Amino acid sequence: MSVLDRPLSELAAASEELLQLLRRRDPQYLEALERRQRLLEQIRQLCREGGAPPSARAALERVRQLGEACEQEARAMRREAAEALAGLGAHEQMAASLERLAAAAEPALLDVRA
C-alpha cells in the first residue's frame, strides 16, 4: 500500500461528489471544488516527494476522467448562466417600457387605435 492510496481514494470521492453537485446545479459545488483542490495539492506534493507508483496509475486515470466530466458540467453551467443573463436583459427592457407606459400622463399614448 502506497502513501498515495488514501489521498487518491479521497480525491476520487471528492471528484465524484463535485460532479454530482455540478449536475444538480447545487451551489455547494464551490465547497466541493475547494476540497478537491486541497486534495490535488496534497497529492502533487506527495508525488514530488516520492513519485507516483505504478499502482496509483488507475486511480489517477479515474481522477482525470472525473475532472474532465466536471469541466464539461462547468462549461454547461457557464453557458446556461450566460443565456439566463441575456434573457434578463430582455426582461429588464420590457419592464422599463411597461413602467413608462404605466406612468404615461397622456392617455393617448395607450390608445393603439389613434
Secondary structure by P-SEA (a helix, b strand, c coil): cccaaaaaaaaaaaaaaaaaaaaacccaaaaaaaaaaaaaaaaaaaaaaccccccaaaaaaaaaaaaaaaaaaaaaaaaaaaaaaaaaaaaaaaaaaaaaaaaccccccccccc
